[in-house]
Amino acid sequence: MGGLIDSEHRALLASRRARLVQHAAAQRRQLAQAVVPLAQSWRWVERGWLLWREVQRRPWLVALPAGLLLWWRPHAVLRAAAALPLWWRLGQTALRVRRQWRH
């Protein structure tokens, strides 16, 4: 009699496992569909990080155009400089979020 119970038990476990595998596959499909709209946004984030790394390696990429713009349109540069604290805070917040996300 013990053999029958074991085989029944194994059959129940196998059917439960099959249902769980199907459920997990359905959840993976739902997650993949939910993430699709974020793909374009994520591409822009990656491009921004690549640009930031490039600027860190070659600061003259920013300094040279900024100097030329200051020589060509000094008033426009002074108006834009007023927004620098905002951009600094935004950058610091982005770096903090990135550090938290990586850990």
C-alpha positions as CSV (number, residue, x, y, z in Angstrom):
1,M,0.0,0.0,0.0
2,G,2.9,2.3,0.7
3,G,3.9,2.2,-3.0
4,L,0.5,3.4,-4.1
5,I,0.6,6.4,-1.8
6,D,4.1,7.3,-2.9
7,S,3.1,7.1,-6.6
8,E,-0.1,9.1,-5.9
9,H,1.9,11.6,-4.0
10,R,4.5,11.8,-6.8
11,A,1.8,12.4,-9.3
12,L,0.2,15.2,-7.2
13,L,3.6,16.8,-6.8
14,A,4.3,16.5,-10.5
15,S,1.0,18.1,-11.5
16,R,1.6,20.9,-8.9
17,R,5.1,21.5,-10.3
18,A,3.7,21.6,-13.8
19,R,1.1,24.2,-12.7
20,L,3.8,26.3,-11.0
21,V,6.1,26.2,-14.0
22,Q,3.2,27.4,-16.2
23,H,2.3,30.1,-13.7
24,A,6.0,31.3,-13.6
25,A,6.1,31.4,-17.4
26,A,3.0,33.5,-17.5
27,Q,4.5,35.9,-14.9
28,R,7.7,36.2,-17.0
29,R,5.6,37.1,-20.1
30,Q,3.6,39.7,-18.1
31,L,6.8,41.2,-16.7
32,A,8.4,41.3,-20.2
33,Q,5.3,43.1,-21.6
34,A,5.3,45.6,-18.7
35,V,9.0,46.5,-19.2
36,V,8.7,47.2,-22.9
37,P,7.6,50.8,-22.5
38,L,10.6,51.5,-20.3
39,A,13.1,50.3,-22.9
40,Q,13.3,53.7,-24.8
41,S,13.7,55.6,-21.6
42,W,16.4,53.3,-20.5
43,R,18.3,53.9,-23.8
44,W,18.3,57.6,-23.0
45,V,19.6,57.0,-19.5
46,E,22.4,54.8,-20.9
47,R,23.3,57.4,-23.5
48,G,23.4,60.0,-20.7
49,W,25.8,57.9,-18.7
50,L,28.0,57.3,-21.7
51,L,28.1,61.0,-22.4
52,W,28.9,61.7,-18.7
53,R,31.8,59.2,-18.7
54,E,33.2,60.8,-21.9
55,V,33.0,64.2,-20.4
56,Q,34.8,63.0,-17.3
57,R,37.6,61.5,-19.5
58,R,37.8,64.6,-21.7
59,P,36.7,67.8,-19.9
60,W,37.9,69.9,-22.8
61,L,34.8,68.6,-24.7
62,V,32.8,70.9,-22.5
63,A,35.3,73.6,-21.8
64,L,36.1,74.4,-25.5
65,P,32.5,74.9,-26.6
66,A,31.7,76.8,-23.4
67,G,34.7,79.1,-24.0
68,L,33.7,79.7,-27.6
69,L,30.1,80.4,-26.6
70,L,31.3,82.8,-23.9
71,W,33.3,84.7,-26.5
72,W,30.5,84.7,-29.1
73,R,27.4,85.3,-26.8
74,P,28.5,86.3,-23.3
75,H,24.9,87.3,-22.2
76,A,23.5,84.0,-23.2
77,V,26.2,82.2,-21.1
78,L,25.5,84.4,-18.1
79,R,21.8,83.6,-18.3
80,A,22.5,79.9,-18.6
81,A,24.9,80.1,-15.7
82,A,22.0,80.9,-13.4
83,A,20.7,77.4,-14.0
84,L,24.0,75.7,-13.0
85,P,23.0,75.1,-9.4
86,L,19.9,73.3,-10.5
87,W,21.8,71.1,-13.0
88,W,24.4,70.4,-10.2
89,R,21.7,69.2,-7.8
90,L,20.1,67.1,-10.6
91,G,23.4,65.5,-11.3
92,Q,24.1,64.8,-7.7
93,T,20.6,63.3,-7.3
94,A,21.1,61.1,-10.3
95,L,24.5,59.9,-9.1
96,R,23.0,59.1,-5.6
97,V,20.2,57.1,-7.2
98,R,22.6,55.3,-9.5
99,R,24.8,54.3,-6.5
100,Q,21.8,53.0,-4.6
101,W,20.6,51.1,-7.6
102,R,23.9,49.4,-8.2
103,H,24.0,48.1,-4.6
